[in-house]
Amino acid sequence: MLLDTLNRHVILPAVAAKRGSRHLRFLRQLERTQFDPPEVVRERQFRMLTAALQHAWDTVPFYRRTWAAAGVHPSDVKSFADLRHFPVVTKADIRAHGREMVSAVYAGQKLRVKTTSGSTGVPLAISIDEPAVQWKYACTLRADQWSGYRLGQRVAKVWGNPEYRQFGLRGRVANAVVDRAVYLDTLNLTPARIAEFTAAVRRHRPGLIFGHAHSLYLLACQMKKAGVTDVRPNGIISTAMPLHDWQRSVIEEVFGVPATNRYGCEEVSLIACECEKHRGLHVAAESVFTEVEIQPLPPTPSPKRRGGENKASCSPLRFGEGPGEGLYGNLLLTDLVNFAMPLIRYRVGDVVTATDRRCECGRGLPLLEAIQGREADYVVTPAGGLISGISLTENFAMHIPGAAQVQIVQETRTHLRVRLVVDDAFTDASRRKIAELVAEMFGPTMRYDVELVDLIPQEPSGKYRFCISKVAADYLKELSA
């Protein structure tokens, strides 16, 4: 379309220039380097890794203190394997020492701050410098285009709490002219709202439909039920939670295009994404370095998983070195570009299966075979609406003072159990806030109990479920029947 071309080549570059953003320049660079051989990608990663380590030692009090106590120094790192001697950073570390983790170089500077509870229910605040924001955005745009979408096309988002609304009139104008996105708000899903969104998508013909896996599946089921067969985007991107094969098959049937599975988190942005071959997810190696704390393979491994070890150890994700054993375990992330608040060997809370297989697409970026974790059910409101569990992480869990970790369990249509791990900041005011949030999000007839616990464990597979509903599955079957 003419407007898509105008947007891609004129409007978007003009807006980027006005804002002083270099993300489009970065995107062109990343599009060139993605096909570098694995050994070149690896060499580049190692240079970025050693620079990040030295910067953290020189300017970040938390790392200098903890690394000195562990008897390690950036100069010790002669290969990727040497990084395993450095302490792992946890979500509890960030909560307790967040200010001490900000680089002294950025003291007093204006930084982007991302607050998230993620799918683990643990509230965090991460500071990011502006060049890192722009670079990570470029990494995301590059991955988005692997789906078939092209920069400048309209986007339809099945997502909670649209960000542009936070900026008032300016945000609405920017969305209408530049982003040109239409939203299905997953904080209030009903058949009527899905029908309205479907009508909007048929009018606007987006190049990309993007959203939570289970919300895209629900949308596809409703469109199939309504006999809608004329929505054909260039790409479909599923993110925020696992995309199961049974969901993928329905989504692809309804929209007539392969579904692209994408994986990221607020703390480091994009981590990995499927390419057009849809056989594993390419790691954004120019932005993050990834390791796996090896665990035994799960009891019922998928056909793609091979090998494994019996005791926890740690290994970088190997690639480009010929056939080898798959790696299954906790994912550790080192952010290679955010120098404002470096995250070094950060245990993100997900379990992955990695591989050293080379992708047929020709890209030299390493691969993850599969992502475990990030499961979150819908909550069914007494009035019959649906609220995405993933959307609740930032619109419910983040707003409870003193909540170190949160899990919502829906026992019946009208009863919730709110499980909390709390710290000293949890008071009677926190309980009043929970009452306010429950009434606001789920309606005045929703009953609830607060359960204080010492730990919210992961499931045997390594998954952590922020939201568990004992009624959503049957309700969704009714909607999609």
LOBARO-375097 format. One record per residue (C-alpha): x, y, z; residue in one letter; residue number from 1. Coordinates in Angstrom, 2 decimals, m for minus. Each point is the difference from the previous one (the first is absolute). Last residue first. Layout:
<recs>
REC        px        py        pz   vodren   loro
REC         X         Y         Z        A    NUM
...
</recs>
This chain:
<recs>
REC        px        py        pz   vodren   loro
REC    m17.40    m24.16     20.67        A    481
REC      2.51      2.82      0.54        S    480
REC     m1.91      1.83      2.72        L    479
REC     m1.15     m3.18      1.78        E    478
REC      3.50     m1.47     m0.15        K    477
REC      1.32      3.25      1.46        L    476
REC     m2.36     m0.37      2.99        Y    475
REC      1.14     m3.57      0.61        D    474
REC      3.66      1.04     m0.04        A    473
REC     m0.57      3.13      2.11        A    472
REC     m1.52     m1.73      3.05        V    471
REC      2.94     m1.22      2.07        K    470
REC      2.02      3.10     m0.79        S    469
REC      3.68      0.32      0.83        I    468
REC      1.82      3.34     m0.40        C    467
REC      3.69      0.59      0.55        F    466
REC      0.92     m3.50     m1.06        R    465
REC      3.69     m0.76      0.49        Y    464
REC      1.32     m2.74     m2.24        K    463
REC      2.99     m2.13      0.95        G    462
REC     m1.63     m3.21     m1.25        S    461
REC     m0.62     m1.07      3.61        P    460
REC     m2.07      3.17      0.58        E    459
REC      1.68      3.05      1.49        Q    458
REC     m0.49      0.74      3.64        P    457
REC     m1.71      3.04      1.58        I    456
REC      1.98      0.43      3.20        L    455
REC     m0.48      1.24      3.55        D    454
REC     m3.77      0.32     m0.30        V    453
REC     m2.63      2.62      0.82        L    452
REC     m3.47     m0.96     m1.28        E    451
REC     m2.47      2.78     m0.77        V    450
REC     m3.55     m1.19     m0.64        D    449
REC     m2.32      1.25     m2.74        Y    448
REC     m3.61      0.63     m0.94        R    447
REC     m0.97      1.46     m3.40        M    446
REC     m3.36      1.76      0.19        T    445
REC      1.44      3.52     m0.31        P    444
REC      1.65     m0.60     m3.40        G    443
REC      3.13     m1.80     m1.14        F    442
REC      2.55      2.77     m0.65        M    441
REC     m1.32      2.89      2.08        E    440
REC     m1.44     m2.08      2.86        A    439
REC      3.12     m2.15      0.21        V    438
REC      2.26      3.04     m0.25        L    437
REC     m1.74      1.88      2.82        E    436
REC      0.02     m3.03      2.30        A    435
REC      3.69     m0.56     m0.77        I    434
REC      0.71      3.67      0.75        K    433
REC     m1.73     m0.33      3.37        R    432
REC      2.24     m2.97      0.79        R    431
REC      3.07      2.04     m0.92        S    430
REC     m1.19      2.85      2.24        A    429
REC     m0.20     m2.52      2.84        D    428
REC      3.72     m0.48     m0.47        T    427
REC      2.52     m1.68     m2.34        F    426
REC      3.17      2.12     m0.05        A    425
REC      1.78     m2.50      2.24        D    424
REC      0.00     m2.66     m2.73        D    423
REC     m2.69     m2.20     m1.49        V    422
REC     m0.38     m3.31     m1.84        V    421
REC     m3.62      0.09     m1.06        L    420
REC     m2.75     m2.38     m1.12        R    419
REC     m3.25      1.64     m1.11        V    418
REC     m2.75     m2.63      0.02        R    417
REC     m2.92      0.94     m2.18        L    416
REC     m3.74     m0.73      0.21        H    415
REC     m2.96      0.86     m2.23        T    414
REC      0.50     m2.25     m3.05        R    413
REC      1.63     m2.59      2.24        T    412
REC      3.49     m0.74      1.39        E    411
REC      1.91      2.64     m1.93        Q    410
REC      3.61     m0.04      1.20        V    409
REC      1.98      3.24     m0.25        I    408
REC      3.72     m0.15      0.78        Q    407
REC      2.08      2.88      1.31        V    406
REC      3.62      0.50      0.99        Q    405
REC      1.83      2.65      2.09        A    404
REC     m3.24      1.78      0.81        A    403
REC      0.90      2.90      2.29        G    402
REC     m2.32      2.51     m1.65        P    401
REC     m2.47     m1.64     m2.42        I    400
REC     m0.06      1.88     m3.33        H    399
REC      2.35     m2.17     m2.06        M    398
REC     m2.09     m3.12      0.56        A    397
REC     m3.18      1.46     m1.52        F    396
REC      0.49      1.85     m3.30        N    395
REC      3.54     m1.12     m0.79        E    394
REC     m0.45     m3.71      0.68        T    393
REC     m3.71      0.12     m0.82        L    392
REC      0.70      0.27     m3.73        S    391
REC      1.66     m3.43      0.08        I    390
REC     m3.03     m1.48      1.76        G    389
REC     m2.24      1.22     m2.81        S    388
REC     m3.36      1.22      1.26        I    387
REC     m3.17     m1.60     m1.35        L    386
REC     m3.52      1.32      0.43        G    385
REC     m2.99     m2.03      1.19        G    384
REC     m1.41      2.40      2.60        A    383
REC      1.50     m2.05      2.84        P    382
REC      3.40      0.54     m1.65        T    381
REC      1.88     m2.87     m1.60        V    380
REC      3.73      0.23      0.69        V    379
REC      2.15     m1.13     m2.90        Y    378
REC      2.89     m2.34      0.55        D    377
REC      3.68      0.82      0.26        A    376
REC      2.88     m2.17     m1.17        E    375
REC      3.33      1.76     m0.18        R    374
REC      2.01     m3.19      0.18        G    373
REC      1.84     m2.16     m2.52        Q    372
REC      1.67      1.37     m3.12        I    371
REC      1.05     m2.26     m2.88        A    370
REC      2.74     m0.70     m2.53        E    369
REC      2.09      3.06      0.81        L    368
REC      2.33      0.97     m2.80        L    367
REC      3.22      1.93     m0.55        P    366
REC      0.26      2.79     m2.63        L    365
REC      2.04     m0.77     m3.12        G    364
REC     m2.97      0.42     m2.32        R    363
REC     m0.06     m2.38     m2.95        G    362
REC     m3.73     m0.72      0.03        C    361
REC      0.72     m3.72      0.43        E    360
REC      0.75      0.56      3.68        C    359
REC      3.23     m1.39      1.46        R    358
REC     m0.50     m2.46      2.87        R    357
REC      1.91      0.82      3.21        D    356
REC     m3.17     m0.45      2.01        T    355
REC     m1.83      1.53      2.94        A    354
REC     m2.98     m1.18      2.04        T    353
REC     m1.25      2.70      2.31        V    352
REC     m1.23      0.51      3.57        V    351
REC     m1.17      3.44      1.05        D    350
REC      0.64      2.02      3.17        G    349
REC      2.21      2.77     m1.38        V    348
REC      3.13     m1.11      1.81        R    347
REC      2.26      2.99     m0.72        Y    346
REC      3.59     m0.86     m0.85        R    345
REC      0.97      3.69     m0.21        I    344
REC     m2.76      2.60     m0.16        L    343
REC      1.55      3.41     m0.52        P    342
REC     m1.95      3.03      1.20        M    341
REC      1.04      3.03     m2.07        A    340
REC      2.26     m2.04     m2.30        F    339
REC     m2.89     m1.71     m1.78        N    338
REC      1.72     m1.49     m3.07        V    337
REC      1.26     m3.52      0.69        L    336
REC     m2.69     m1.12      2.43        D    335
REC      1.09     m3.30      1.53        T    334
REC     m2.80     m2.54      0.26        L    333
REC     m0.18     m3.33      1.86        L    332
REC     m2.61     m2.54     m1.09        L    331
REC     m0.82     m2.85      2.35        N    330
REC      0.38     m3.44     m1.53        G    329
REC      0.17     m2.19     m3.11        Y    328
REC      3.02     m0.18     m2.30        L    327
REC     m0.05     m2.11     m3.17        G    326
REC      2.95     m2.27     m0.61        E    325
REC      2.23      0.57     m2.96        G    324
REC      0.24      0.21     m3.76        P    323
REC      2.42      2.56     m1.49        G    322
REC      1.59      3.05      1.61        E    321
REC     m2.23      2.74     m1.41        G    320
REC     m1.77      0.49      3.28        F    319
REC      0.57     m0.39      3.70        R    318
REC     m2.34      1.59      2.50        L    317
REC      2.32      0.69      2.89        P    316
REC      0.23     m2.76      2.57        S    315
REC     m0.85     m0.39      3.64        C    314
REC     m0.30     m2.91      2.36        S    313
REC     m2.97     m1.66      1.63        A    312
REC      0.33     m3.76      0.27        K    311
REC     m1.41     m2.74     m2.19        N    310
REC      0.98      1.21     m3.41        E    309
REC     m1.97      0.51     m3.18        G    308
REC     m0.33     m1.90     m3.25        G    307
REC     m2.56      0.80     m2.63        R    306
REC     m3.06      2.17     m0.30        R    305
REC     m1.69      0.28     m3.39        K    304
REC     m2.33     m2.96      0.60        P    303
REC     m1.53      1.76      3.01        S    302
REC      1.14     m1.18      3.41        P    301
REC     m2.38     m1.81      2.35        T    300
REC      1.79     m0.27      3.36        P    299
REC      1.77      3.37     m0.34        P    298
REC      3.71     m0.02     m0.94        L    297
REC      2.35      0.07      2.96        P    296
REC      1.29      3.53      0.69        Q    295
REC      2.70      2.15     m1.61        I    294
REC      0.30      3.60      1.09        E    293
REC     m0.18      1.42     m3.51        V    292
REC      1.84      3.05     m1.27        E    291
REC     m1.02      2.91     m2.22        T    290
REC      1.72      3.18     m1.15        F    289
REC     m2.38      2.82     m0.84        V    288
REC     m0.21      2.91     m2.45        S    287
REC      2.00     m0.92     m3.11        E    286
REC     m0.85     m3.67      0.59        A    285
REC     m3.74      0.53     m0.40        A    284
REC     m0.45     m3.78      0.37        V    283
REC     m1.62     m1.73     m2.98        H    282
REC     m3.05     m2.11      0.94        L    281
REC     m0.43     m3.59     m1.18        G    280
REC     m1.26     m1.53     m3.21        R    279
REC     m2.46      2.58     m1.37        H    278
REC      1.83      0.35     m3.36        K    277
REC     m1.09      3.66     m0.37        E    276
REC      1.90      0.92      3.15        C    275
REC     m1.08     m0.78      3.54        E    274
REC      0.88      2.51      2.69        C    273
REC      2.41      0.39      2.91        A    272
REC      0.78      2.26      2.97        I    271
REC     m1.78      3.26     m0.84        L    270
REC     m0.29      2.50      2.87        S    269
REC      2.69     m0.31      2.74        V    268
REC     m1.99      0.50      3.23        E    267
REC     m3.41      0.20     m1.67        E    266
REC      0.23     m3.57     m1.23        C    265
REC      0.34     m1.69     m3.37        G    264
REC     m1.05     m2.96     m2.12        Y    263
REC     m1.59     m0.02     m3.45        R    262
REC     m1.90     m2.83     m1.72        N    261
REC     m0.93      0.74     m3.61        T    260
REC     m3.32     m1.38     m1.24        A    259
REC      0.01     m1.14     m3.64        P    258
REC     m2.60      1.75     m2.20        V    257
REC     m3.55     m0.86     m1.04        G    256
REC     m1.66      1.98      2.77        F    255
REC     m2.55     m2.60      1.13        V    254
REC      2.03     m3.15     m0.64        E    253
REC      3.20      1.53      1.40        E    252
REC     m1.70      0.99      3.26        I    251
REC     m1.66     m3.43      0.30        V    250
REC      3.26     m1.92     m0.55        S    249
REC      2.00      2.29      2.31        R    248
REC     m2.36     m0.53      2.92        Q    247
REC      0.27     m3.81     m0.20        W    246
REC      3.76      0.32     m0.44        D    245
REC      0.35      2.05      3.18        H    244
REC      1.29      3.57     m0.07        L    243
REC      1.64      0.53      3.37        P    242
REC     m0.51      3.39      1.68        M    241
REC      0.77      3.70     m0.54        A    240
REC      0.09     m0.25     m3.82        T    239
REC     m1.84     m1.04     m3.14        S    238
REC      0.75      1.80     m3.26        I    237
REC     m2.21     m0.38     m3.08        I    236
REC      1.27      1.21     m3.38        G    235
REC     m0.97      1.32     m3.40        N    234
REC     m3.59      0.36      1.16        P    233
REC     m2.87     m1.88     m1.66        R    232
REC     m3.41      0.74      1.50        V    231
REC     m2.56     m1.22     m2.58        D    230
REC     m1.23     m3.23      1.62        T    229
REC     m2.47      1.14      2.65        V    228
REC     m2.52     m2.83      0.49        G    227
REC     m1.15      1.21      3.42        A    226
REC      1.25     m3.18      1.71        K    225
REC      3.33      0.34     m1.79        K    224
REC      0.25      3.63      1.11        M    223
REC     m0.79     m1.00      3.60        Q    222
REC      2.57     m2.79     m0.04        C    221
REC      2.66      2.28     m1.51        A    220
REC     m0.60      2.66      2.63        L    219
REC      0.27     m2.64      2.77        L    218
REC      3.25     m1.28     m1.48        Y    217
REC      1.40      3.51     m0.30        L    216
REC     m0.92      0.53      3.64        S    215
REC      1.67     m3.26      1.05        H    214
REC      3.24      0.87     m1.76        A    213
REC      0.14      3.58      1.20        H    212
REC      0.00      2.54     m2.83        G    211
REC      0.99      1.23     m3.45        F    210
REC     m1.85      0.19     m3.29        I    209
REC      2.19      1.42     m2.75        L    208
REC     m0.58      1.50     m3.44        G    207
REC     m3.30      1.43      1.17        P    206
REC     m3.06      0.04     m2.28        R    205
REC     m1.69      3.09      1.50        H    204
REC     m3.64     m0.86     m0.69        R    203
REC      0.19     m3.76      0.70        R    202
REC      2.06      0.72      3.12        V    201
REC     m2.61      2.47      1.25        A    200
REC     m2.80     m2.53     m0.52        A    199
REC      1.99     m2.63      1.88        T    198
REC      0.57      2.47      2.83        F    197
REC     m3.74      0.64      0.30        E    196
REC     m0.70     m3.78     m0.01        A    195
REC      2.64     m0.53      2.71        I    194
REC     m1.64      2.74      2.05        R    193
REC     m3.41     m1.69     m0.35        A    192
REC      1.37     m3.45      0.86        P    191
REC      1.51      1.47      3.18        T    190
REC      3.59      0.81      0.92        L    189
REC      0.63      2.71      2.56        N    188
REC      3.62      0.23      1.07        L    187
REC      1.04     m1.51     m3.32        T    186
REC     m0.59      3.32     m1.77        D    185
REC     m0.44     m0.71     m3.70        L    184
REC      2.06      2.74     m1.56        Y    183
REC      0.41      1.74     m3.36        V    182
REC      3.42      1.34     m0.95        A    181
REC      0.82      2.78     m2.48        R    180
REC      3.45      0.48      1.57        D    179
REC      0.65      3.34     m1.73        V    178
REC     m3.25      1.88     m0.71        V    177
REC     m2.67     m1.50      2.27        A    176
REC      2.37     m1.16      2.72        N    175
REC      1.87      3.31      0.06        A    174
REC     m3.30      1.92      0.14        V    173
REC     m1.28     m2.16      2.87        R    172
REC      3.27      0.41      1.91        G    171
REC      0.03      3.77     m0.40        R    170
REC     m3.64      0.16      1.15        L    169
REC      0.75     m1.85      3.24        G    168
REC      3.45     m1.52      0.48        F    167
REC     m0.95     m3.02      2.12        Q    166
REC     m2.51     m1.10     m2.64        R    165
REC      2.90     m0.75     m2.36        Y    164
REC      1.03     m2.97      2.16        E    163
REC     m3.06     m2.13     m0.69        P    162
REC     m1.04     m1.66      3.31        N    161
REC     m0.35     m3.64     m0.98        G    160
REC      0.93     m1.52     m3.36        W    159
REC     m1.46     m1.56     m3.10        V    158
REC      1.78      2.44     m2.30        K    157
REC     m0.84      0.76     m3.62        A    156
REC      2.85      1.59     m1.96        V    155
REC     m0.09      2.14     m3.12        R    154
REC      2.97     m0.18     m2.35        Q    153
REC      2.97      2.33      0.27        G    152
REC      2.64     m2.65      0.60        L    151
REC     m0.83     m3.19     m1.86        R    150
REC     m1.72     m3.05      1.47        Y    149
REC      1.06     m3.40     m1.34        G    148
REC      0.69     m1.51      3.44        S    147
REC      3.75      0.65     m0.32        W    146
REC     m0.99      3.68     m0.08        Q    145
REC     m0.80     m0.05      3.71        D    144
REC      3.52     m1.28      0.72        A    143
REC      1.60      3.06     m1.62        R    142
REC     m2.45      2.29      1.79        L    141
REC      0.89     m1.59      3.34        T    140
REC      3.75      0.42     m0.52        C    139
REC     m0.60      3.63     m1.02        A    138
REC     m1.97      0.59      3.20        Y    137
REC      2.88     m1.51      1.95        K    136
REC      2.43      2.46     m1.61        W    135
REC     m2.26      2.97      0.71        Q    134
REC     m0.51     m0.92      3.65        V    133
REC      3.74     m0.67      0.41        A    132
REC      0.83      3.46     m1.39        P    131
REC     m2.52      1.50      2.49        E    130
REC      1.40     m1.52      3.17        D    129
REC     m2.12     m2.56      1.84        I    128
REC     m1.06     m0.12      3.65        S    127
REC     m1.76     m3.19      1.16        I    126
REC     m2.73     m0.10      2.65        A    125
REC     m1.24     m3.39      1.23        L    124
REC     m3.18     m1.50      1.43        P    123
REC      0.13     m3.83      0.38        V    122
REC     m3.12     m1.67     m1.45        G    121
REC      2.07     m2.45     m2.01        T    120
REC     m1.77      0.82     m3.27        S    119
REC      1.62      3.42      0.04        G    118
REC     m0.51      2.22      3.03        S    117
REC      1.08      2.98     m2.01        T    116
REC      1.24      3.52      0.32        T    115
REC      2.09      1.39     m2.82        K    114
REC      1.89      3.20      0.69        V    113
REC      1.48      2.06     m2.83        R    112
REC      2.86      2.12      1.23        L    111
REC      0.49      3.72      0.64        K    110
REC      3.51      0.52      1.28        Q    109
REC      0.74      0.78      3.65        G    108
REC      2.42     m2.89      0.40        A    107
REC      0.55     m1.64     m3.39        Y    106
REC      3.74     m0.56      0.29        V    105
REC     m0.55     m1.32      3.54        A    104
REC     m1.64     m3.06     m1.57        S    103
REC     m3.29     m1.13      1.55        V    102
REC      0.23     m3.28      1.91        M    101
REC      0.21      1.67      3.44        E    100
REC     m3.44      1.47     m0.59        R     99
REC     m1.45     m3.42     m0.74        G     98
REC      1.52     m1.71      3.03        H     97
REC     m2.91     m1.76      1.74        A     96
REC     m2.44     m0.34     m2.90        R     95
REC      2.76     m0.71     m2.49        I     94
REC      1.59     m2.60      2.26        D     93
REC     m3.39     m1.65      0.60        A     92
REC     m0.45     m0.26     m3.77        K     91
REC      3.20     m1.99     m0.11        T     90
REC      3.56      0.72     m1.15        V     89
REC      2.31     m3.02     m0.42        V     88
REC      3.52      0.32      1.40        P     87
REC      2.99     m0.17     m2.39        F     86
REC      1.89     m3.31     m0.40        H     85
REC     m2.20     m0.99     m2.96        R     84
REC      1.40      2.94     m1.99        L     83
REC      3.18     m1.95     m0.68        D     82
REC     m1.83     m2.17     m2.55        A     81
REC     m0.43      2.97     m2.33        F     80
REC      3.76      0.26     m0.37        S     79
REC      2.90      1.97      1.50        K     78
REC     m2.08      1.42      2.85        V     77
REC      2.35      0.47      2.93        D     76
REC      0.57      3.66     m0.96        S     75
REC     m3.60      0.67      1.01        P     74
REC      0.89     m0.86      3.63        H     73
REC     m0.99     m2.88      2.29        V     72
REC      0.67     m0.74      3.68        G     71
REC     m3.64     m0.50      0.96        A     70
REC      0.14      2.87      2.50        A     69
REC      1.64      2.18     m2.66        A     68
REC     m2.79     m0.95     m2.40        W     67
REC     m2.68      0.95      2.52        T     66
REC      1.52      3.39      0.86        R     65
REC      1.01      1.08     m3.52        R     64
REC     m3.32     m1.24     m1.31        Y     63
REC     m2.16      1.94      2.45        F     62
REC      2.10      3.16     m0.20        P     61
REC     m0.44      0.40     m3.79        V     60
REC      2.59      2.23     m1.73        T     59
REC      3.30     m1.80     m0.55        D     58
REC     m1.14     m3.60      0.47        W     57
REC     m3.15      0.47     m2.08        A     56
REC      1.93      1.76     m2.77        H     55
REC      2.57     m2.81     m0.06        Q     54
REC     m2.73     m2.63     m0.26        L     53
REC     m1.87      1.86     m2.75        A     52
REC      3.20      0.40     m2.05        A     51
REC      0.82     m3.70      0.45        T     50
REC     m3.49     m0.95     m1.23        L     49
REC      0.03      2.32     m3.01        M     48
REC      3.33     m1.40     m1.18        R     47
REC     m1.26     m3.55      0.61        F     46
REC     m3.20      0.64     m1.93        Q     45
REC      1.90      1.29     m3.01        R     44
REC      2.22     m3.10      0.00        E     43
REC     m3.08     m2.23      0.21        R     42
REC     m1.79      1.74     m2.85        V     41
REC      3.16     m0.38     m2.11        V     40
REC      0.25     m3.71      0.91        E     39
REC     m3.67     m0.49     m0.82        P     38
REC      0.44      1.38     m3.54        P     37
REC     m1.51      3.47     m0.60        D     36
REC     m3.57     m0.21     m1.31        F     35
REC     m1.45      2.22      2.74        Q     34
REC      2.66      2.65     m0.68        T     33
REC     m1.70      1.84     m2.86        R     32
REC     m3.50      0.17      1.51        E     31
REC      1.58      1.10      3.27        L     30
REC      1.66      2.99     m1.67        Q     29
REC     m3.21      1.06     m1.73        R     28
REC     m1.85     m0.28      3.31        L     27
REC      2.62      2.12      1.79        F     26
REC     m0.58      2.80     m2.51        R     25
REC     m3.74     m0.36      0.60        L     24
REC      0.55      0.06      3.79        H     23
REC      2.06      3.20     m0.06        R     22
REC     m2.54      2.12      1.88        S     21
REC      0.43      3.77      0.18        G     20
REC     m3.75      0.48      0.42        R     19
REC     m0.27      2.15     m3.13        K     18
REC      2.22     m2.39     m1.94        A     17
REC     m2.11     m3.01      1.05        A     16
REC     m3.20      1.81     m1.00        V     15
REC      1.44      0.84     m3.42        A     14
REC      1.27     m3.55     m0.52        P     13
REC     m3.47     m1.39      0.91        L     12
REC     m1.90      2.45     m2.22        I     11
REC      2.09     m0.26     m3.18        V     10
REC      1.17     m3.48     m1.03        H      9
REC     m2.12     m2.34      2.10        R      8
REC     m3.08      2.22      0.36        N      7
REC     m0.04      0.93     m3.67        L      6
REC      0.36     m3.67     m0.97        T      5
REC     m2.83     m1.01      2.35        D      4
REC     m2.15      2.86     m1.30        L      3
REC      0.54     m1.10     m3.61        L      2
REC     m1.10     m3.55      0.73        M      1
</recs>
